[in-house]
Amino acid sequence: MNDTADPFYTCMGSDTCEASKPSGNPCDPAHSCSPSPGLGTDAKIAIVVVVPVVGLVISGAIVYVLFLRRRRDREPLGPEKDAKL
């Protein structure tokens, strides 16, 4: 514990570390070992499910707003309604 000598790796040159560094990515869940680029299967399924649902919600909102505008234009509110009779 009281040894004051530096560890062996402090006297290594920078070239030694670069020479022993492995190339490529490690094989773990974060980095796939397969070189295939692109989205994974789970991401593709999520896109196939989410995009149509979002499209339906946006389309429904547009139809609802158009329906409300048309209804508002057809039925006047207040005293104007009695004047037309």
N, CA, C and O atoms as a MOPAC input file, in Angstrom:
PM7 MOZYME 1SCF
protein

 N      0.80400 1    -1.19400 1     0.00000 1
 C      0.00000 1     0.00000 1     0.00000 1
 C      0.85100 1     1.26400 1     0.00000 1
 O      0.42400 1     2.30000 1    -0.51000 1
 N      2.02300 1     1.18700 1     0.55600 1
 C      2.86500 1     2.36800 1     0.64000 1
 C      3.87200 1     2.44200 1    -0.49100 1
 O      4.81800 1     3.22700 1    -0.43000 1
 N      3.68000 1     1.63800 1    -1.51600 1
 C      4.59300 1     1.65100 1    -2.65500 1
 C      4.36500 1     2.94000 1    -3.44200 1
 O      3.23800 1     3.22600 1    -3.84500 1
 N      5.40500 1     3.70300 1    -3.65900 1
 C      5.27600 1     4.99300 1    -4.33900 1
 C      5.58900 1     4.90700 1    -5.82200 1
 O      5.53200 1     5.91700 1    -6.52400 1
 N      5.91500 1     3.72700 1    -6.30700 1
 C      6.21200 1     3.58400 1    -7.73900 1
 C      4.92200 1     3.75000 1    -8.54500 1
 O      3.86100 1     3.26600 1    -8.15000 1
 N      5.03300 1     4.42800 1    -9.65400 1
 C      3.86500 1     4.61100 1   -10.51900 1
 C      3.44500 1     3.28300 1   -11.13700 1
 O      4.29300 1     2.41700 1   -11.35000 1
 N      2.16900 1     3.10100 1   -11.42800 1
 C      1.71100 1     1.88200 1   -12.10700 1
 C      2.32300 1     1.79500 1   -13.49700 1
 O      2.77000 1     2.79600 1   -14.05700 1
 N      2.33600 1     0.59200 1   -14.04300 1
 C      3.01100 1     0.36400 1   -15.32500 1
 C      2.35200 1     1.14000 1   -16.46100 1
 O      3.03500 1     1.54700 1   -17.40100 1
 N      1.04000 1     1.35300 1   -16.39100 1
 C      0.35500 1     1.99200 1   -17.51900 1
 C      0.60000 1     3.49400 1   -17.59300 1
 O      0.25100 1     4.11200 1   -18.59900 1
 N      1.17000 1     4.08700 1   -16.59300 1
 C      1.45800 1     5.52000 1   -16.67100 1
 C      2.69500 1     5.81000 1   -17.50000 1
 O      2.88400 1     6.93700 1   -17.95800 1
 N      3.52500 1     4.82700 1   -17.69400 1
 C      4.73200 1     5.07200 1   -18.48100 1
 C      4.57800 1     4.58900 1   -19.92200 1
 O      5.53600 1     4.64700 1   -20.69200 1
 N      3.39900 1     4.11600 1   -20.29600 1
 C      3.18500 1     3.68600 1   -21.68100 1
 C      2.99800 1     4.90100 1   -22.57400 1
 O      2.44300 1     5.91000 1   -22.13900 1
 N      3.43800 1     4.82000 1   -23.77400 1
 C      3.25400 1     5.90800 1   -24.73000 1
 C      1.84700 1     5.88700 1   -25.32000 1
 O      1.13300 1     4.89200 1   -25.19800 1
 N      1.45600 1     6.97500 1   -25.95100 1
 C      0.11400 1     7.05100 1   -26.53100 1
 C     -0.04800 1     6.08100 1   -27.69700 1
 O     -1.16200 1     5.63500 1   -27.97000 1
 N      1.03400 1     5.74700 1   -28.38600 1
 C      0.96100 1     4.81100 1   -29.50000 1
 C      0.59800 1     3.41700 1   -29.02100 1
 O     -0.04900 1     2.66700 1   -29.75200 1
 N      0.99700 1     3.05400 1   -27.81700 1
 C      0.72500 1     1.72200 1   -27.28500 1
 C     -0.77900 1     1.51600 1   -27.09900 1
 O     -1.30200 1     0.44900 1   -27.42100 1
 N     -1.46900 1     2.51900 1   -26.58800 1
 C     -2.91200 1     2.40000 1   -26.37900 1
 C     -3.65500 1     2.30000 1   -27.70400 1
 O     -4.56000 1     1.47800 1   -27.84800 1
 N     -3.28500 1     3.11900 1   -28.66100 1
 C     -3.96400 1     3.10700 1   -29.95700 1
 C     -3.74400 1     1.78600 1   -30.68500 1
 O     -4.63700 1     1.31400 1   -31.38800 1
 N     -2.58300 1     1.19100 1   -30.52800 1
 C     -2.27900 1    -0.05800 1   -31.21300 1
 C     -3.07800 1    -1.22000 1   -30.63100 1
 O     -3.41800 1    -2.15600 1   -31.35300 1
 N     -3.37700 1    -1.17200 1   -29.34700 1
 C     -4.08000 1    -2.29500 1   -28.72200 1
 C     -5.59600 1    -2.09300 1   -28.67200 1
 O     -6.31500 1    -2.96900 1   -28.19200 1
 N     -6.09000 1    -0.95700 1   -29.15700 1
 C     -7.52800 1    -0.68500 1   -29.11900 1
 C     -8.23900 1    -1.54200 1   -30.16900 1
 O     -7.81600 1    -1.56700 1   -31.32500 1
 N     -9.31100 1    -2.24400 1   -29.78800 1
 C    -10.03900 1    -3.05100 1   -30.77400 1
 C    -10.83800 1    -2.15800 1   -31.72900 1
 O    -11.22100 1    -1.04100 1   -31.38300 1
 N    -11.07500 1    -2.66400 1   -32.91100 1
 C    -11.84600 1    -1.89400 1   -33.88600 1
 C    -13.30300 1    -2.34300 1   -33.84400 1
 O    -13.59900 1    -3.46200 1   -33.42600 1
 N    -14.20300 1    -1.47600 1   -34.27500 1
 C    -15.61700 1    -1.81600 1   -34.33200 1
 C    -16.34000 1    -1.53700 1   -33.03100 1
 O    -15.76900 1    -0.98600 1   -32.08900 1
 N    -17.61000 1    -1.92600 1   -32.99300 1
 C    -18.44700 1    -1.72500 1   -31.81600 1
 C    -18.51600 1    -3.00000 1   -30.99000 1
 O    -18.36800 1    -4.09500 1   -31.53200 1
 N    -18.73500 1    -2.87300 1   -29.69600 1
 C    -18.90100 1    -4.06700 1   -28.87800 1
 C    -20.23100 1    -4.75000 1   -29.17600 1
 O    -21.16700 1    -4.10900 1   -29.65400 1
 N    -20.31600 1    -6.03500 1   -28.89700 1
 C    -21.55400 1    -6.77900 1   -29.10800 1
 C    -22.37400 1    -6.73400 1   -27.82800 1
 O    -22.13300 1    -7.50500 1   -26.89900 1
 N    -23.32700 1    -5.84400 1   -27.78600 1
 C    -24.25800 1    -5.77000 1   -26.66200 1
 C    -25.58600 1    -5.22400 1   -27.18600 1
 O    -25.66400 1    -4.83400 1   -28.35100 1
 N    -26.62600 1    -5.18700 1   -26.36100 1
 C    -27.92900 1    -4.73600 1   -26.86500 1
 C    -27.92900 1    -3.32100 1   -27.43400 1
 O    -28.74400 1    -3.01600 1   -28.30400 1
 N    -27.05100 1    -2.46500 1   -26.97300 1
 C    -27.01000 1    -1.09600 1   -27.48500 1
 C    -26.37300 1    -1.02400 1   -28.86900 1
 O    -26.74100 1    -0.17400 1   -29.67900 1
 N    -25.43100 1    -1.90400 1   -29.13900 1
 C    -24.74000 1    -1.93000 1   -30.43000 1
 C    -24.88200 1    -3.31400 1   -31.01800 1
 O    -24.31500 1    -4.27800 1   -30.50300 1
 N    -25.62900 1    -3.41400 1   -32.08300 1
 C    -25.84000 1    -4.69700 1   -32.73500 1
 C    -24.55900 1    -5.15000 1   -33.43100 1
 O    -23.81500 1    -4.32500 1   -33.96100 1
 N    -24.30500 1    -6.43500 1   -33.43200 1
 C    -23.11900 1    -6.96700 1   -34.11000 1
 C    -23.33200 1    -7.07600 1   -35.61700 1
 O    -22.36900 1    -7.14000 1   -36.38100 1
 N    -24.58900 1    -7.09600 1   -36.04300 1
 C    -24.84700 1    -7.21200 1   -37.47400 1
 C    -24.59000 1    -5.86200 1   -38.14400 1
 O    -24.93800 1    -4.81600 1   -37.59800 1
 N    -23.98600 1    -5.89200 1   -39.31500 1
 C    -23.67300 1    -4.64300 1   -39.99600 1
 C    -24.86500 1    -4.03800 1   -40.73600 1
 O    -24.69600 1    -3.04100 1   -41.43800 1
 N    -26.07300 1    -4.61200 1   -40.60100 1
 C    -27.21400 1    -4.11600 1   -41.35800 1
 C    -27.66200 1    -2.75000 1   -40.83400 1
 O    -28.01100 1    -2.62100 1   -39.66100 1
 N    -27.65500 1    -1.74000 1   -41.69200 1
 C    -28.09500 1    -0.41500 1   -41.26500 1
 C    -29.61700 1    -0.33100 1   -41.28200 1
 O    -30.28800 1    -1.20300 1   -41.83400 1
 N    -30.14800 1     0.70400 1   -40.68600 1
 C    -31.58300 1     0.93300 1   -40.74000 1
 C    -32.26400 1     0.64400 1   -39.42700 1
 O    -31.61700 1     0.39000 1   -38.41100 1
 N    -33.57900 1     0.68400 1   -39.46300 1
 C    -34.38500 1     0.48900 1   -38.27600 1
 C    -34.53600 1    -0.98300 1   -37.94400 1
 O    -34.50800 1    -1.84400 1   -38.82400 1
 N    -34.69500 1    -1.25200 1   -36.66900 1
 C    -34.94100 1    -2.61100 1   -36.23700 1
 C    -36.39800 1    -2.97800 1   -36.45800 1
 O    -37.21200 1    -2.13500 1   -36.83500 1
 N    -36.72000 1    -4.24300 1   -36.21900 1
 C    -38.07200 1    -4.73600 1   -36.42600 1
 C    -39.06200 1    -4.04400 1   -35.50100 1
 O    -40.16000 1    -3.68900 1   -35.92800 1
 N    -38.69000 1    -3.84800 1   -34.24600 1
 C    -39.58400 1    -3.19300 1   -33.30000 1
 C    -39.90800 1    -1.76400 1   -33.73100 1
 O    -41.05100 1    -1.32400 1   -33.61000 1
 N    -38.92600 1    -1.05100 1   -34.22300 1
 C    -39.14300 1     0.32900 1   -34.67000 1
 C    -40.05300 1     0.36800 1   -35.89100 1
 O    -40.90200 1     1.25300 1   -36.00100 1
 N    -39.88500 1    -0.57700 1   -36.80800 1
 C    -40.73600 1    -0.62100 1   -37.99700 1
 C    -42.18300 1    -0.90200 1   -37.61900 1
 O    -43.09700 1    -0.28800 1   -38.17000 1
 N    -42.40100 1    -1.81900 1   -36.68900 1
 C    -43.75300 1    -2.13300 1   -36.24500 1
 C    -44.38100 1    -0.91800 1   -35.56700 1
 O    -45.55400 1    -0.61800 1   -35.78900 1
 N    -43.60700 1    -0.22400 1   -34.74500 1
 C    -44.12100 1     0.96500 1   -34.06500 1
 C    -44.52800 1     2.03600 1   -35.06600 1
 O    -45.56100 1     2.68300 1   -34.89200 1
 N    -43.74700 1     2.22900 1   -36.09400 1
 C    -44.06700 1     3.22400 1   -37.11800 1
 C    -45.33400 1     2.83300 1   -37.86900 1
 O    -46.18400 1     3.68000 1   -38.14200 1
 N    -45.46000 1     1.54100 1   -38.20400 1
 C    -46.63100 1     1.06700 1   -38.93800 1
 C    -47.90400 1     1.24300 1   -38.11000 1
 O    -48.97800 1     1.45700 1   -38.67200 1
 N    -47.79900 1     1.15700 1   -36.80300 1
 C    -48.96800 1     1.30400 1   -35.93500 1
 C    -49.25900 1     2.77600 1   -35.64100 1
 O    -50.41700 1     3.19000 1   -35.69100 1
 N    -48.24600 1     3.56300 1   -35.34000 1
 C    -48.44400 1     4.94000 1   -34.87100 1
 C    -48.83700 1     5.88400 1   -36.00100 1
 O    -49.71500 1     6.72400 1   -35.80500 1
 N    -48.23300 1     5.78100 1   -37.15400 1
 C    -48.49300 1     6.73200 1   -38.24200 1
 C    -49.96000 1     6.71300 1   -38.68900 1
 O    -50.55000 1     7.78500 1   -38.81600 1
 N    -50.57600 1     5.55100 1   -38.93300 1
 C    -52.00100 1     5.58300 1   -39.30500 1
 C    -52.90300 1     6.12200 1   -38.19700 1
 O    -53.87200 1     6.82500 1   -38.48300 1
 N    -52.60300 1     5.80600 1   -36.95000 1
 C    -53.42700 1     6.30400 1   -35.84700 1
 C    -53.34900 1     7.82700 1   -35.78700 1
 O    -54.37500 1     8.48800 1   -35.62800 1
 N    -52.17000 1     8.38200 1   -35.90900 1
 C    -52.01400 1     9.83800 1   -35.89900 1
 C    -52.72900 1    10.44900 1   -37.10500 1
 O    -53.35800 1    11.49900 1   -36.98100 1
 N    -52.64100 1     9.81100 1   -38.25600 1
 C    -53.34300 1    10.29400 1   -39.44400 1
 C    -54.84800 1    10.30000 1   -39.26000 1
 O    -55.52100 1    11.24400 1   -39.67400 1
 N    -55.38300 1     9.25300 1   -38.64200 1
 C    -56.82200 1     9.20200 1   -38.38600 1
 C    -57.25300 1    10.29000 1   -37.40400 1
 O    -58.30900 1    10.89700 1   -37.58500 1
 N    -56.46200 1    10.54100 1   -36.38300 1
 C    -56.79500 1    11.58500 1   -35.41000 1
 C    -56.79200 1    12.95800 1   -36.07800 1
 O    -57.69800 1    13.76000 1   -35.84800 1
 N    -55.79800 1    13.23100 1   -36.89100 1
 C    -55.72800 1    14.52400 1   -37.58200 1
 C    -56.89300 1    14.66600 1   -38.55900 1
 O    -57.51300 1    15.72800 1   -38.62900 1
 N    -57.19700 1    13.60800 1   -39.31400 1
 C    -58.32400 1    13.65600 1   -40.25200 1
 C    -59.63600 1    13.87900 1   -39.51300 1
 O    -60.46700 1    14.67400 1   -39.95100 1
 N    -59.82700 1    13.18700 1   -38.40100 1
 C    -61.03800 1    13.36500 1   -37.60400 1
 C    -61.17300 1    14.77800 1   -37.07700 1
 O    -62.27100 1    15.33400 1   -37.06400 1
 N    -60.07300 1    15.36500 1   -36.64500 1
 C    -60.11000 1    16.74300 1   -36.14500 1
 C    -60.47700 1    17.71900 1   -37.25700 1
 O    -61.23300 1    18.66200 1   -37.02100 1
 N    -59.96000 1    17.51300 1   -38.45000 1
 C    -60.27800 1    18.38800 1   -39.58600 1
 C    -61.75400 1    18.27200 1   -39.94300 1
 O    -62.41900 1    19.28500 1   -40.15800 1
 N    -62.27400 1    17.04800 1   -40.00700 1
 C    -63.69000 1    16.84900 1   -40.31700 1
 C    -64.56200 1    17.49500 1   -39.24800 1
 O    -65.57200 1    18.11500 1   -39.57900 1
 N    -64.20500 1    17.36700 1   -38.00100 1
 C    -64.98200 1    17.94900 1   -36.90200 1
 C    -65.00900 1    19.47500 1   -36.99200 1
 O    -66.05800 1    20.09200 1   -36.80800 1
 N    -63.86400 1    20.07600 1   -37.27300 1
 C    -63.80300 1    21.53900 1   -37.39600 1
 C    -64.64200 1    22.00600 1   -38.58000 1
 O    -65.35900 1    23.00100 1   -38.47000 1
 N    -64.56600 1    21.30700 1   -39.70800 1
 C    -65.37500 1    21.68000 1   -40.87000 1
 C    -66.85900 1    21.52000 1   -40.56800 1
 O    -67.66800 1    22.34600 1   -40.99000 1
 N    -67.22200 1    20.47500 1   -39.84900 1
 C    -68.61300 1    20.26400 1   -39.45300 1
 C    -69.10800 1    21.41100 1   -38.56900 1
 O    -70.21300 1    21.91600 1   -38.76400 1
 N    -68.30000 1    21.81200 1   -37.61300 1
 C    -68.70100 1    22.91400 1   -36.73300 1
 C    -68.85100 1    24.22100 1   -37.50100 1
 O    -69.77700 1    24.98600 1   -37.23000 1
 N    -67.96500 1    24.49400 1   -38.44900 1
 C    -68.06700 1    25.72700 1   -39.24800 1
 C    -69.33300 1    25.72700 1   -40.09600 1
 O    -70.03000 1    26.73600 1   -40.19700 1
 N    -69.61400 1    24.58300 1   -40.70000 1
 C    -70.80400 1    24.49300 1   -41.55100 1
 C    -72.07200 1    24.65900 1   -40.72000 1
 O    -73.01300 1    25.33600 1   -41.13400 1
 N    -72.08900 1    24.04900 1   -39.57200 1
 C    -73.24700 1    24.15000 1   -38.67900 1
 C    -73.43400 1    25.59200 1   -38.18800 1
 O    -74.56000 1    26.08200 1   -38.09400 1
 N    -72.33100 1    26.25400 1   -37.88100 1
 C    -72.39300 1    27.63600 1   -37.41600 1
 C    -72.94000 1    28.55300 1   -38.51200 1
 O    -73.70600 1    29.47400 1   -38.22600 1
 N    -72.55300 1    28.30800 1   -39.74900 1
 C    -73.01800 1    29.14400 1   -40.85600 1
 C    -74.49700 1    28.91500 1   -41.16100 1
 O    -75.17300 1    29.83400 1   -41.62300 1
 N    -75.00500 1    27.73200 1   -40.91600 1
 C    -76.41000 1    27.41800 1   -41.20600 1
 C    -77.35700 1    27.94300 1   -40.14200 1
 O    -78.44900 1    28.40600 1   -40.47100 1
 N    -76.97500 1    27.88400 1   -38.89600 1
 C    -77.86700 1    28.25000 1   -37.80200 1
 C    -77.38300 1    29.53000 1   -37.12500 1
 O    -76.43700 1    29.48600 1   -36.33800 1
 N    -78.00700 1    30.65900 1   -37.41400 1
 C    -77.60300 1    31.88000 1   -36.71800 1
 C    -78.06900 1    31.83200 1   -35.26200 1
 O    -79.10200 1    31.24200 1   -34.94600 1
 N    -77.31300 1    32.44200 1   -34.41400 1
 C    -77.62000 1    32.44400 1   -32.99600 1
 C    -78.22600 1    33.78300 1   -32.58800 1
 O    -77.96900 1    34.80400 1   -33.22500 1
 N    -79.02000 1    33.77800 1   -31.54000 1
 C    -79.52700 1    35.01100 1   -30.95400 1
 C    -80.72900 1    35.58100 1   -31.67600 1
 O    -81.50300 1    34.82700 1   -32.26400 1
 N    -80.90700 1    36.90600 1   -31.64800 1
 C    -82.08900 1    37.57000 1   -32.19300 1
 C    -82.22500 1    37.43100 1   -33.70400 1
 O    -83.33200 1    37.55300 1   -34.22800 1
 N    -81.14800 1    37.18300 1   -34.40800 1
 C    -81.21100 1    37.02000 1   -35.86100 1
 C    -82.06800 1    35.83400 1   -36.25100 1
 O    -82.66200 1    35.83100 1   -37.32900 1
 N    -82.14400 1    34.84300 1   -35.41000 1
 C    -82.90600 1    33.64400 1   -35.69100 1
 C    -84.40300 1    33.97000 1   -35.77400 1
 O    -85.09800 1    33.46500 1   -36.65600 1
 N    -84.89300 1    34.80200 1   -34.87300 1
 C    -86.28700 1    35.17200 1   -34.87000 1
 C    -86.62300 1    36.10000 1   -36.05600 1
 O    -87.75300 1    36.08700 1   -36.54200 1
 N    -85.67200 1    36.88500 1   -36.51100 1
 C    -85.91400 1    37.82900 1   -37.59200 1
 C    -86.16900 1    37.12700 1   -38.91700 1
 O    -86.88100 1    37.65900 1   -39.76900 1
 N    -85.59500 1    35.93200 1   -39.10500 1
 C    -85.75700 1    35.20400 1   -40.36200 1
 C    -87.13400 1    34.55100 1   -40.45600 1
 O    -87.60300 1    34.27600 1   -41.56100 1
 N    -87.78700 1    34.29800 1   -39.33500 1
 C    -89.10000 1    33.64400 1   -39.36600 1
 C    -90.09200 1    34.61600 1   -39.82000 1
 O    -91.27400 1    34.29000 1   -39.92500 1

